[in-house]
């Protein structure tokens, strides 16, 4: 670590190569793991820079922020569905793969005036490994523009989550100050805006599409549209209605598969009971935010953890 400290002080630090792998959760995602020394740098960088942005960030941005998170965003969406008839749901197409390095640096420069800190940010961003191709054209581009601009940040970095919030903060500010929806929440690249008026939502959709284009981003054509709240809204793995909220089926299926894996590993001696208990309790805590009591009883009742003829716990959730 002394060598790393010296590199940071004299400006010679350069990120190392990433180790990449693919997960299916529920769709294939490429995760990039940075070397340990680089993760130390990422943590130190965000610890210093993030508080400066926290004072600027909109309270309607919920991802990877202390005191906010998924469940707070769901509370806003659930209350919006109860109180208003219509919602505009927007999803940015291939968000992390599309983040433009030059535009991101310009956004950082507006709040950070320290040269060495900006140089470190530039090194982290430039050190990103190649992401999937996103060769989209925007107003003013020539034939070669999409191939000349570097873009994409690796999923898995602490800095990538922070940079993702920085990149769309301007959109948050415009939505809150200019569009003024009745309720609004953004979690990374998923946005929900509630209103009494469909016409307002149609205008806001065009406005948001234009704002994103200026930052070289596109809306997902199949996932960005206006819904009647009574028909249900899918947001952050939940199906939200005015009267209730339930987990989407892929999340339930995924947890069932995880339970089978926990059961197999524990019975084979590869996993301690404390780890099983912690994992199951975490899912119960998440599922309890919706109307899932019957689902939890039915799903957990399918599993019994037995090792050497002795049951560990009833339903897989009771301690030894």
Kinemage of the C-alpha trace (Angstrom):
@kinemage 1
@onewidth
@group {chain A} dominant
@subgroup {mainchain}
@vectorlist {calphas} color= white
{ca unk a 1} P 0.000 0.000 0.000
{ca unk a 2} L 2.940 2.374 0.455
{ca unk a 3} L 3.680 2.046 -3.247
{ca unk a 4} L 0.048 2.805 -4.081
{ca unk a 5} L 0.144 5.877 -1.819
{ca unk a 6} L 3.261 7.107 -3.596
{ca unk a 7} L 1.626 6.634 -7.023
{ca unk a 8} L -1.435 8.601 -5.919
{ca unk a 9} L 0.686 11.436 -4.550
{ca unk a 10} L 2.920 11.785 -7.583
{ca unk a 11} L 0.132 11.237 -10.120
{ca unk a 12} L 1.536 8.043 -11.663
{ca unk a 13} L -1.301 5.747 -10.519
{ca unk a 14} L -2.901 3.733 -13.310
{ca unk a 15} L -5.682 1.141 -12.844
{ca unk a 16} L -4.927 -2.530 -13.427
{ca unk a 17} L -6.792 -5.009 -15.655
{ca unk a 18} L -10.294 -6.175 -14.786
{ca unk a 19} L -11.462 -9.734 -14.277
{ca unk a 20} L -14.817 -10.091 -16.031
{ca unk a 21} L -17.551 -12.710 -15.719
{ca unk a 22} L -21.229 -13.024 -16.628
{ca unk a 23} L -24.159 -13.523 -14.290
{ca unk a 24} L -27.811 -14.153 -15.163
{ca unk a 25} L -29.971 -12.064 -12.820
{ca unk a 26} L -32.457 -12.458 -14.538
{ca unk a 27} L -30.848 -11.418 -17.835
{ca unk a 28} L -27.139 -11.837 -18.658
{ca unk a 29} L -24.960 -9.086 -17.176
{ca unk a 30} L -21.230 -8.663 -17.519
{ca unk a 31} L -19.624 -7.943 -14.139
{ca unk a 32} L -16.088 -6.546 -13.982
{ca unk a 33} L -14.001 -7.004 -10.845
{ca unk a 34} L -11.138 -4.558 -10.350
{ca unk a 35} L -7.872 -5.617 -8.653
{ca unk a 36} L -7.799 -5.179 -4.874
{ca unk a 37} L -5.495 -2.144 -4.984
{ca unk a 38} L -7.850 -0.410 -7.381
{ca unk a 39} L -10.837 -1.152 -5.147
{ca unk a 40} L -8.954 0.563 -2.325
{ca unk a 41} L -8.553 3.617 -4.560
{ca unk a 42} L -12.239 3.542 -5.542
{ca unk a 43} L -13.288 3.495 -1.902
{ca unk a 44} L -10.956 6.358 -0.996
{ca unk a 45} L -12.055 8.424 -4.009
{ca unk a 46} L -15.787 8.122 -3.317
{ca unk a 47} L -15.250 8.723 0.400
{ca unk a 48} L -13.703 12.102 -0.399
{ca unk a 49} L -15.752 13.216 -3.431
{ca unk a 50} L -19.212 11.792 -2.779
{ca unk a 51} L -20.076 14.116 0.166
{ca unk a 52} L -19.562 17.140 -2.094
{ca unk a 53} L -22.156 15.752 -4.503
{ca unk a 54} L -24.542 14.556 -1.796
{ca unk a 55} L -25.278 18.185 -1.020
{ca unk a 56} L -26.229 18.694 -4.682
{ca unk a 57} L -28.035 15.439 -5.481
{ca unk a 58} L -31.801 15.393 -5.724
{ca unk a 59} L -33.605 13.649 -2.841
{ca unk a 60} L -35.518 11.765 -5.531
{ca unk a 61} L -32.415 9.768 -6.575
{ca unk a 62} L -32.351 6.638 -4.404
{ca unk a 63} L -29.593 4.308 -5.630
{ca unk a 64} L -26.475 3.694 -3.520
{ca unk a 65} L -27.112 6.584 -1.135
{ca unk a 66} L -27.006 6.478 2.637
{ca unk a 67} L -30.470 6.479 4.182
{ca unk a 68} L -32.212 5.890 0.842
{ca unk a 69} L -32.070 2.758 -1.346
{ca unk a 70} L -34.543 0.356 -2.971
{ca unk a 71} L -37.186 0.306 -0.259
{ca unk a 72} L -37.386 4.095 0.023
{ca unk a 73} L -37.835 4.312 -3.751
{ca unk a 74} L -40.574 1.680 -3.553
{ca unk a 75} L -42.352 3.706 -0.860
{ca unk a 76} L -42.497 6.702 -3.213
{ca unk a 77} L -43.765 4.552 -6.089
{ca unk a 78} L -46.347 2.808 -3.917
{ca unk a 79} L -47.692 6.095 -2.553
{ca unk a 80} L -47.738 7.523 -6.089
{ca unk a 81} L -49.768 4.572 -7.355
{ca unk a 82} L -52.253 5.030 -4.493
{ca unk a 83} L -52.777 8.740 -5.047
{ca unk a 84} L -52.509 9.292 -8.825
{ca unk a 85} L -54.078 7.510 -11.811
{ca unk a 86} L -51.161 7.625 -14.269
{ca unk a 87} L -47.437 6.960 -14.229
{ca unk a 88} L -44.672 7.449 -16.779
{ca unk a 89} L -42.101 4.667 -16.479
{ca unk a 90} L -38.739 5.295 -18.202
{ca unk a 91} L -35.742 3.023 -18.588
{ca unk a 92} L -32.431 4.132 -20.114
{ca unk a 93} L -31.173 1.715 -22.753
{ca unk a 94} L -27.904 -0.022 -21.758
{ca unk a 95} L -27.125 2.729 -19.297
{ca unk a 96} L -23.687 1.778 -17.964
{ca unk a 97} L -22.457 0.792 -21.432
{ca unk a 98} L -23.585 4.179 -22.799
{ca unk a 99} L -22.034 6.609 -20.299
{ca unk a 100} L -19.886 9.016 -22.292
{ca unk a 101} L -16.467 9.616 -20.680
{ca unk a 102} L -16.074 13.201 -21.884
{ca unk a 103} L -19.559 14.220 -20.759
{ca unk a 104} L -19.058 12.539 -17.379
{ca unk a 105} L -15.802 14.428 -16.806
{ca unk a 106} L -17.513 17.723 -17.686
{ca unk a 107} L -20.165 17.018 -15.038
{ca unk a 108} L -17.498 16.230 -12.446
{ca unk a 109} L -15.622 19.462 -13.234
{ca unk a 110} L -18.685 21.550 -12.367
{ca unk a 111} L -18.472 20.472 -8.713
{ca unk a 112} L -14.826 19.441 -8.240
{ca unk a 113} L -12.122 22.089 -8.649
{ca unk a 114} L -9.147 20.099 -7.296
{ca unk a 115} L -6.801 19.228 -10.189
{ca unk a 116} L -5.298 16.034 -8.698
{ca unk a 117} L -8.763 14.755 -7.749
{ca unk a 118} L -10.042 15.334 -11.280
{ca unk a 119} L -6.933 13.646 -12.679
{ca unk a 120} L -7.626 10.600 -10.505
{ca unk a 121} L -11.249 10.535 -11.675
{ca unk a 122} L -10.047 10.704 -15.282
{ca unk a 123} L -7.639 7.798 -14.670
{ca unk a 124} L -10.397 5.646 -13.140
{ca unk a 125} L -12.815 6.431 -15.966
{ca unk a 126} L -10.213 5.945 -18.722
{ca unk a 127} L -9.156 2.655 -17.094
{ca unk a 128} L -12.623 1.173 -17.678
{ca unk a 129} L -12.554 -2.043 -19.664
{ca unk a 130} L -14.470 -2.211 -22.975
{ca unk a 131} L -18.226 -2.643 -22.591
{ca unk a 132} L -20.802 -3.862 -25.083
{ca unk a 133} L -21.112 -1.838 -28.262
{ca unk a 134} L -23.557 1.094 -28.298
{ca unk a 135} L -23.126 2.759 -31.679
{ca unk a 136} L -25.969 5.272 -31.550
{ca unk a 137} L -26.060 8.560 -33.462
{ca unk a 138} L -27.212 11.867 -31.991
{ca unk a 139} L -27.834 15.353 -33.487
{ca unk a 140} L -24.591 16.879 -34.742
{ca unk a 141} L -22.762 13.558 -35.161
{ca unk a 142} L -20.902 12.691 -38.311
{ca unk a 143} L -20.331 9.155 -39.590
{ca unk a 144} L -17.412 8.470 -37.249
{ca unk a 145} L -18.526 10.228 -34.035
{ca unk a 146} L -19.889 7.140 -32.215
{ca unk a 147} L -16.604 5.319 -32.808
{ca unk a 148} L -14.391 8.209 -31.715
{ca unk a 149} L -15.937 8.796 -28.281
{ca unk a 150} L -15.063 6.526 -25.365
{ca unk a 151} L -18.027 5.329 -23.358
{ca unk a 152} L -19.027 2.675 -20.837
{ca unk a 153} L -18.294 2.017 -17.178
{ca unk a 154} L -17.867 -1.458 -15.650
{ca unk a 155} L -20.656 -2.916 -13.551
{ca unk a 156} L -19.244 -3.857 -10.169
{ca unk a 157} L -17.190 -0.766 -9.332
{ca unk a 158} L -18.102 1.434 -6.380
{ca unk a 159} L -17.090 4.408 -8.505
{ca unk a 160} L -19.387 3.316 -11.352
{ca unk a 161} L -22.417 3.517 -9.058
{ca unk a 162} L -21.376 6.990 -7.937
{ca unk a 163} L -20.650 8.191 -11.484
{ca unk a 164} L -24.054 6.849 -12.580
{ca unk a 165} L -25.730 9.130 -10.040
{ca unk a 166} L -23.624 12.107 -11.149
{ca unk a 167} L -24.484 11.547 -14.810
{ca unk a 168} L -28.272 11.768 -14.371
{ca unk a 169} L -28.374 14.377 -11.607
{ca unk a 170} L -29.022 17.128 -14.154
{ca unk a 171} L -32.069 15.223 -15.383
{ca unk a 172} L -33.305 14.864 -11.793
{ca unk a 173} L -32.965 18.599 -11.256
{ca unk a 174} L -34.853 19.446 -14.447
{ca unk a 175} L -37.673 17.008 -13.663
{ca unk a 176} L -38.103 18.373 -10.132
{ca unk a 177} L -37.761 22.077 -10.972
{ca unk a 178} L -39.331 22.315 -14.436
{ca unk a 179} L -41.659 19.346 -14.976
{ca unk a 180} L -42.757 19.052 -11.332
{ca unk a 181} L -44.524 15.680 -11.326
{ca unk a 182} L -46.849 14.846 -8.447
{ca unk a 183} L -44.378 12.169 -7.342
{ca unk a 184} L -41.014 11.114 -8.755
{ca unk a 185} L -38.350 8.509 -8.046
{ca unk a 186} L -35.199 7.411 -9.870
{ca unk a 187} L -33.147 4.338 -9.097
{ca unk a 188} L -30.026 4.290 -11.330
{ca unk a 189} L -31.637 4.326 -14.802
{ca unk a 190} L -35.244 3.482 -13.836
{ca unk a 191} L -37.543 6.507 -13.495
{ca unk a 192} L -41.191 6.798 -12.455
{ca unk a 193} L -43.209 10.041 -12.688
{ca unk a 194} L -46.826 10.224 -11.448
{ca unk a 195} L -49.575 12.602 -12.519
{ca unk a 196} L -53.333 13.153 -12.811
{ca unk a 197} L -52.847 14.014 -16.502
{ca unk a 198} L -51.875 11.714 -19.358
{ca unk a 199} L -51.188 14.746 -21.544
{ca unk a 200} L -48.614 16.024 -19.051
{ca unk a 201} L -46.899 12.643 -19.041
{ca unk a 202} L -46.743 12.569 -22.845
{ca unk a 203} L -45.046 15.967 -22.859
{ca unk a 204} L -42.658 14.899 -20.096
{ca unk a 205} L -41.693 11.790 -22.042
{ca unk a 206} L -40.623 13.927 -25.007
{ca unk a 207} L -38.771 16.312 -22.677
{ca unk a 208} L -36.896 13.490 -20.947
{ca unk a 209} L -36.008 11.913 -24.284
{ca unk a 210} L -34.493 15.208 -25.439
{ca unk a 211} L -32.555 15.733 -22.193
{ca unk a 212} L -31.078 12.247 -22.407
{ca unk a 213} L -30.101 12.721 -26.055
{ca unk a 214} L -28.019 15.756 -25.079
{ca unk a 215} L -26.065 13.413 -22.792
{ca unk a 216} L -25.886 10.771 -25.544
{ca unk a 217} L -28.375 8.418 -23.921
{ca unk a 218} L -31.453 6.679 -25.310
{ca unk a 219} L -34.661 5.487 -23.702
{ca unk a 220} L -35.464 1.808 -23.990
{ca unk a 221} L -38.321 1.816 -26.553
{ca unk a 222} L -40.167 -1.143 -25.033
{ca unk a 223} L -39.853 -0.119 -21.397
{ca unk a 224} L -40.579 3.607 -21.528
{ca unk a 225} L -44.296 4.367 -21.647
{ca unk a 226} L -47.333 5.625 -19.757
{ca unk a 227} L -49.297 3.196 -17.563
{ca unk a 228} L -52.612 3.375 -15.765
{ca unk a 229} L -51.729 2.715 -12.133
{ca unk a 230} L -54.780 0.503 -11.757
{ca unk a 231} L -53.242 -1.904 -14.282
{ca unk a 232} L -50.053 -2.213 -12.243
{ca unk a 233} L -46.532 -0.844 -12.547
{ca unk a 234} L -43.347 -2.926 -12.581
{ca unk a 235} L -40.556 -1.172 -10.671
{ca unk a 236} L -37.417 -2.549 -8.989
{ca unk a 237} L -38.578 -6.145 -9.064
{ca unk a 238} L -42.086 -5.451 -7.777
{ca unk a 239} L -45.519 -5.197 -9.336
{ca unk a 240} L -47.166 -2.162 -7.753
{ca unk a 241} L -50.941 -1.552 -7.680
{ca unk a 242} L -52.936 1.148 -5.846
{ca unk a 243} L -54.091 -1.390 -3.243
{ca unk a 244} L -51.158 -3.801 -2.958
{ca unk a 245} L -47.622 -4.665 -4.055
{ca unk a 246} L -46.229 -8.074 -4.923
{ca unk a 247} L -42.911 -9.499 -6.107
{ca unk a 248} L -42.582 -10.169 -9.835
{ca unk a 249} L -42.495 -13.852 -10.695
{ca unk a 250} L -38.832 -13.989 -11.890
{ca unk a 251} L -37.701 -12.788 -8.449
{ca unk a 252} L -39.718 -15.507 -6.737
{ca unk a 253} L -38.343 -18.179 -9.070
{ca unk a 254} L -34.806 -16.913 -8.491
{ca unk a 255} L -35.187 -17.107 -4.723
{ca unk a 256} L -36.556 -20.644 -5.007
{ca unk a 257} L -33.436 -21.639 -6.931
{ca unk a 258} L -31.240 -19.945 -4.342
{ca unk a 259} L -33.005 -21.881 -1.582
{ca unk a 260} L -32.323 -25.135 -3.388
{ca unk a 261} L -28.656 -24.197 -3.626
{ca unk a 262} L -28.500 -23.284 0.067
{ca unk a 263} L -30.213 -26.526 0.959
{ca unk a 264} L -27.782 -28.567 -1.138
{ca unk a 265} L -24.686 -26.780 0.171
{ca unk a 266} L -25.734 -26.986 3.816
{ca unk a 267} L -26.675 -30.660 3.666
{ca unk a 268} L -23.364 -31.370 1.929
{ca unk a 269} L -21.423 -29.587 4.665
{ca unk a 270} L -20.184 -26.777 2.402
{ca unk a 271} L -22.121 -24.057 4.221
{ca unk a 272} L -22.622 -23.091 7.861
{ca unk a 273} L -26.146 -22.692 9.206
{ca unk a 274} L -25.489 -19.056 10.129
{ca unk a 275} L -24.940 -18.256 6.438
{ca unk a 276} L -28.155 -20.016 5.435
{ca unk a 277} L -30.110 -18.239 8.140
{ca unk a 278} L -28.701 -14.823 7.208
{ca unk a 279} L -29.500 -15.262 3.505
{ca unk a 280} L -33.069 -16.397 4.128
{ca unk a 281} L -33.771 -13.696 6.687
{ca unk a 282} L -32.472 -11.042 4.277
{ca unk a 283} L -34.938 -12.205 1.613
{ca unk a 284} L -37.792 -12.301 4.129
{ca unk a 285} L -36.957 -8.731 5.155
{ca unk a 286} L -37.075 -7.628 1.522
{ca unk a 287} L -40.271 -9.534 0.695
{ca unk a 288} L -42.013 -8.200 3.814
{ca unk a 289} L -42.115 -4.712 2.250
{ca unk a 290} L -44.957 -5.950 0.057
{ca unk a 291} L -48.098 -8.014 0.426
{ca unk a 292} L -46.315 -11.366 0.444
{ca unk a 293} L -47.318 -13.178 3.645
{ca unk a 294} L -49.027 -16.065 1.838
{ca unk a 295} L -46.191 -16.285 -0.704
{ca unk a 296} L -43.558 -16.441 2.049
{ca unk a 297} L -45.380 -19.159 3.952
{ca unk a 298} L -45.911 -21.255 0.834
{ca unk a 299} L -42.401 -20.835 -0.543
{ca unk a 300} L -40.482 -21.344 2.693
{ca unk a 301} L -42.657 -24.280 3.629
{ca unk a 302} L -41.308 -26.207 0.635
{ca unk a 303} L -37.816 -26.494 2.109
{ca unk a 304} L -36.519 -28.574 5.009
{ca unk a 305} L -32.841 -28.510 5.942
{ca unk a 306} L -31.737 -31.933 7.152
{ca unk a 307} L -28.209 -33.135 7.813
{ca unk a 308} L -27.487 -36.639 9.123
{ca unk a 309} L -31.175 -37.283 9.774
{ca unk a 310} L -31.500 -34.224 12.051
{ca unk a 311} L -33.537 -31.207 10.879
{ca unk a 312} L -31.806 -27.870 11.275
{ca unk a 313} L -34.875 -25.678 11.293
{ca unk a 314} L -38.531 -25.651 10.385
{ca unk a 315} L -39.198 -23.957 7.084
{ca unk a 316} L -35.545 -23.048 6.672
{ca unk a 317} L -35.739 -19.886 8.780
{ca unk a 318} L -35.663 -20.930 12.440
{ca unk a 319} L -32.313 -21.053 14.229
{ca unk a 320} L -30.769 -24.269 15.457
